Amino acid sequence: MSFLIATAQAAEGAPAAGQMDPGFFNIIFLVGFGLIFYFFMWRPQSKRAKAHKALIGGLAKGDEVITAGGIIGKVTRLNDEYVVLEVAEGTEMKFQKAHVAAELPKGTIKSI
């Protein structure tokens, strides 16, 4: 009967053939989670931020833009932090550059 006890003790310390070590599985799980986080969250957000930074840097007088609030206007003045948009004839509004959402094609605003 003592020969059964020795094999039970030997199997207790190491995983049997075909089984994965639980510590190794945890490492694979964490690496997989990190890759999912990078490709589905961090990378797309950094691409959008880079494109928005290029949009803000490329603004010029006469560009037609839409703000984050949905206001469409033509850029009349610029400085480092602010942009002044003409939203109607004789009506200008001052916005922070960060609130410019997109540049519109030329000729979108016909009434100004």
C-alpha positions as CSV (number, residue, x, y, z in Angstrom):
1,M,0.0,0.0,0.0
2,S,3.0,2.3,0.5
3,F,3.7,2.5,-3.2
4,L,0.4,4.4,-3.8
5,I,1.3,7.1,-1.2
6,A,4.6,7.9,-3.0
7,T,2.9,8.5,-6.3
8,A,0.2,10.7,-4.7
9,Q,2.8,12.9,-3.1
10,A,4.8,13.2,-6.4
11,A,1.6,14.2,-8.3
12,E,0.8,16.8,-5.6
13,G,3.8,19.1,-6.2
14,A,3.8,19.4,-10.0
15,P,1.0,19.5,-12.6
16,A,0.4,16.3,-14.5
17,A,1.2,16.0,-18.2
18,G,-1.1,18.0,-20.3
19,Q,-2.0,20.5,-17.6
20,M,-0.8,24.1,-17.6
21,D,0.8,25.7,-14.6
22,P,-1.7,28.2,-13.0
23,G,1.0,30.9,-12.6
24,F,1.8,30.7,-16.3
25,F,-2.0,30.9,-17.2
26,N,-2.3,34.1,-15.1
27,I,0.7,35.7,-17.0
28,I,-0.9,34.9,-20.3
29,F,-4.2,36.3,-19.1
30,L,-2.7,39.6,-18.0
31,V,-0.7,40.0,-21.3
32,G,-3.8,39.3,-23.3
33,F,-5.8,41.8,-21.3
34,G,-3.1,44.4,-21.8
35,L,-3.1,43.8,-25.6
36,I,-6.9,44.1,-25.7
37,F,-6.7,47.4,-23.7
38,Y,-4.0,48.8,-26.0
39,F,-5.6,47.9,-29.3
40,F,-9.2,48.7,-28.4
41,M,-8.8,51.7,-26.2
42,W,-5.5,53.4,-26.0
43,R,-4.3,53.3,-29.6
44,P,-7.6,54.6,-31.2
45,Q,-7.8,57.4,-28.6
46,S,-4.2,58.5,-29.3
47,K,-4.9,58.5,-33.1
48,R,-8.0,60.7,-32.5
49,A,-6.0,63.1,-30.3
50,K,-3.2,63.3,-32.9
51,A,-5.7,64.1,-35.7
52,H,-7.5,66.7,-33.5
53,K,-4.1,68.4,-32.7
54,A,-3.3,68.6,-36.4
55,L,-6.8,70.1,-37.0
56,I,-6.2,72.8,-34.4
57,G,-2.7,73.5,-35.6
58,G,-3.9,73.9,-39.2
59,L,-6.7,76.4,-38.6
60,A,-6.5,79.5,-40.6
61,K,-8.6,82.6,-41.3
62,G,-11.5,81.8,-43.6
63,D,-11.8,78.1,-42.7
64,E,-15.3,76.9,-42.1
65,V,-15.6,74.8,-38.9
66,I,-18.1,73.2,-36.6
67,T,-17.7,73.3,-32.8
68,A,-18.3,70.5,-30.3
69,G,-21.6,72.2,-29.5
70,G,-22.7,72.1,-33.1
71,I,-22.3,75.7,-34.0
72,I,-21.1,76.3,-37.6
73,G,-19.0,79.3,-38.4
74,K,-16.2,80.9,-40.4
75,V,-12.9,81.6,-38.7
76,T,-12.3,85.4,-38.6
77,R,-9.5,85.7,-36.0
78,L,-7.1,83.3,-34.3
79,N,-4.7,83.5,-31.4
80,D,-2.8,80.8,-29.3
81,E,-5.9,79.7,-27.3
82,Y,-9.0,81.1,-28.9
83,V,-10.7,81.3,-32.3
84,V,-13.4,83.8,-33.3
85,L,-16.1,82.5,-35.5
86,E,-18.5,84.5,-37.6
87,V,-21.8,82.5,-37.1
88,A,-24.1,85.0,-38.9
89,E,-23.5,88.3,-40.7
90,G,-22.1,90.7,-38.1
91,T,-22.3,88.1,-35.3
92,E,-19.0,86.8,-33.9
93,M,-18.5,84.2,-31.1
94,K,-15.3,83.5,-29.3
95,F,-14.4,79.8,-28.6
96,Q,-11.4,77.9,-27.2
97,K,-9.6,76.1,-30.0
98,A,-10.0,72.8,-28.3
99,H,-13.8,73.0,-28.9
100,V,-13.4,73.0,-32.7
101,A,-14.7,69.6,-33.7
102,A,-14.1,69.5,-37.4
103,E,-13.2,71.5,-40.5
104,L,-16.0,71.7,-43.1
105,P,-15.5,71.8,-46.8
106,K,-15.2,75.2,-48.4
107,G,-18.6,76.6,-49.4
108,T,-20.6,74.8,-46.8
109,I,-21.7,78.2,-45.3
110,K,-23.3,80.2,-48.0
111,S,-25.2,82.8,-46.0
112,I,-22.2,84.5,-44.3
